[in-house]
Amino acid sequence: MSAPVCASAIRAVITRYLALKAALGCHYAIERRVLESLATCVPTITGSTPDLTPDTFSAWAQTLHHLTPTVRRNRL
């Protein structure tokens, strides 16, 4: 079964962004985990829309409720 188009679209953007940062010498390990979490969550929230909207971001932020406020703030 293939991934939804929106998952591919956001994942492609994140992959390019992380590749750029890696080429510039950044490790971005924490950021990679956060962005992969976002890439996994957005398609389940948006359905077929690949856009990251304020509503989508808010819905993703709600998935971080189990984290401490400081960790949640850093990820947001």
Residue frames as qw, qx, qy, qz and C-alpha x, y, z in Angstrom:
[[0.000, 0.891, 0.455, 0.000, 0.00, 0.00, 0.00],
 [0.436, 0.401, -0.021, 0.806, 1.46, 3.38, -0.96],
 [0.216, -0.398, -0.432, 0.780, 1.64, 6.37, 1.35],
 [0.216, 0.858, 0.451, -0.116, -0.93, 9.14, 0.89],
 [0.479, 0.651, 0.107, 0.579, 0.11, 12.00, -1.37],
 [0.240, -0.910, 0.076, -0.328, 0.10, 14.45, 1.53],
 [0.806, -0.521, 0.212, 0.185, 2.46, 12.22, 3.50],
 [0.771, 0.220, 0.230, 0.552, 4.82, 12.09, 0.55],
 [0.222, 0.826, 0.105, 0.507, 4.61, 15.85, 0.00],
 [0.408, -0.874, 0.170, -0.201, 5.40, 16.89, 3.56],
 [0.868, -0.333, 0.261, 0.260, 7.99, 14.15, 3.98],
 [0.693, 0.461, 0.167, 0.529, 9.75, 15.28, 0.78],
 [0.021, 0.893, -0.057, 0.446, 9.96, 18.86, 2.05],
 [0.658, -0.711, 0.240, -0.065, 11.27, 17.73, 5.43],
 [0.905, -0.018, 0.229, 0.358, 13.82, 15.43, 3.79],
 [0.508, 0.652, 0.061, 0.560, 15.15, 18.25, 1.61],
 [0.256, -0.893, 0.122, -0.349, 15.31, 20.62, 4.59],
 [0.791, -0.541, 0.275, 0.071, 17.23, 18.13, 6.73],
 [0.837, 0.245, 0.182, 0.454, 19.58, 17.32, 3.83],
 [0.246, 0.825, -0.035, 0.507, 20.34, 21.02, 3.47],
 [0.481, -0.813, 0.233, -0.229, 21.05, 21.38, 7.17],
 [0.912, -0.228, 0.252, 0.229, 23.25, 18.26, 7.10],
 [0.682, 0.515, 0.100, 0.510, 25.19, 19.71, 4.16],
 [0.001, 0.858, -0.136, 0.496, 25.76, 22.85, 6.22],
 [0.360, 0.311, -0.723, 0.502, 27.20, 20.74, 9.05],
 [0.519, -0.320, 0.324, -0.723, 24.19, 20.65, 11.37],
 [0.005, 0.044, -0.995, 0.095, 23.38, 17.35, 13.07],
 [0.515, -0.093, -0.122, -0.843, 19.74, 18.21, 13.74],
 [0.228, -0.061, -0.970, 0.067, 19.01, 14.94, 15.59],
 [0.126, 0.384, 0.669, -0.624, 16.31, 16.42, 17.83],
 [0.376, 0.433, -0.096, -0.813, 14.82, 18.47, 15.02],
 [0.316, 0.148, -0.837, -0.422, 14.75, 15.37, 12.81],
 [0.082, -0.259, -0.933, 0.234, 12.66, 13.50, 15.39],
 [0.216, 0.483, 0.398, -0.749, 10.27, 16.43, 15.81],
 [0.379, 0.409, -0.367, -0.745, 9.82, 16.89, 12.06],
 [0.260, 0.024, -0.934, -0.243, 9.30, 13.16, 11.52],
 [0.064, 0.373, 0.796, -0.473, 6.64, 13.25, 14.21],
 [0.316, 0.515, 0.081, -0.793, 4.98, 16.12, 12.39],
 [0.330, 0.304, -0.678, -0.582, 5.25, 14.32, 9.04],
 [0.137, -0.140, -0.981, 0.019, 3.61, 11.26, 10.52],
 [0.086, 0.461, 0.664, -0.583, 0.83, 13.18, 12.23],
 [0.225, 0.380, -0.131, -0.887, -0.18, 15.70, 9.53],
 [0.315, 0.016, -0.762, -0.566, -1.57, 13.16, 7.02],
 [0.208, -0.365, -0.895, 0.151, -3.79, 11.61, 9.69],
 [0.023, 0.525, 0.403, -0.749, -5.13, 15.04, 10.62],
 [0.218, 0.457, -0.222, -0.833, -5.56, 16.55, 7.15],
 [0.773, 0.382, 0.476, -0.173, -6.70, 13.57, 5.15],
 [0.728, 0.434, 0.351, 0.398, -5.94, 14.51, 1.57],
 [0.137, 0.976, -0.022, 0.165, -4.70, 18.09, 2.08],
 [0.806, 0.098, -0.235, 0.535, -0.90, 18.36, 2.12],
 [0.092, 0.714, -0.122, 0.683, -0.85, 21.85, 3.65],
 [0.456, -0.281, -0.606, 0.588, 0.29, 22.61, 7.15],
 [0.165, -0.707, -0.260, -0.636, -2.31, 25.09, 8.37],
 [0.173, -0.448, 0.494, -0.724, -2.72, 26.72, 11.78],
 [0.836, -0.210, 0.095, -0.498, -5.47, 24.19, 12.55],
 [0.910, 0.185, -0.358, 0.094, -3.25, 21.29, 11.53],
 [0.342, 0.451, -0.555, 0.610, -0.39, 22.64, 13.63],
 [0.466, -0.406, 0.363, -0.698, -2.70, 23.02, 16.63],
 [0.951, -0.076, -0.081, -0.290, -3.93, 19.47, 16.23],
 [0.763, 0.291, -0.467, 0.338, -0.34, 18.20, 16.08],
 [0.022, 0.504, -0.496, 0.707, 0.55, 20.30, 19.13],
 [0.746, -0.348, 0.150, -0.548, -2.24, 18.54, 21.04],
 [0.945, 0.065, -0.319, 0.033, -0.41, 15.23, 20.49],
 [0.463, 0.397, -0.512, 0.604, 2.44, 16.60, 22.62],
 [0.512, -0.675, -0.010, -0.531, 0.28, 17.00, 25.74],
 [0.922, -0.330, -0.178, 0.101, 2.08, 14.16, 27.55],
 [0.641, 0.285, -0.229, 0.675, 5.38, 16.07, 27.51],
 [0.361, -0.571, -0.338, 0.655, 6.57, 18.53, 30.10],
 [0.216, 0.931, 0.218, -0.196, 5.84, 22.19, 29.29],
 [0.179, -0.754, 0.446, 0.448, 9.51, 22.94, 28.58],
 [0.404, -0.063, 0.822, 0.397, 9.94, 20.03, 26.17],
 [0.371, 0.682, 0.630, 0.022, 6.62, 20.86, 24.50],
 [0.083, 0.935, -0.014, -0.344, 7.68, 24.50, 24.06],
 [0.267, -0.548, 0.634, 0.475, 11.02, 23.46, 22.55],
 [0.413, 0.194, 0.833, 0.312, 9.34, 21.15, 20.07],
 [0.293, 0.831, 0.467, -0.073, 6.79, 23.74, 19.07]]
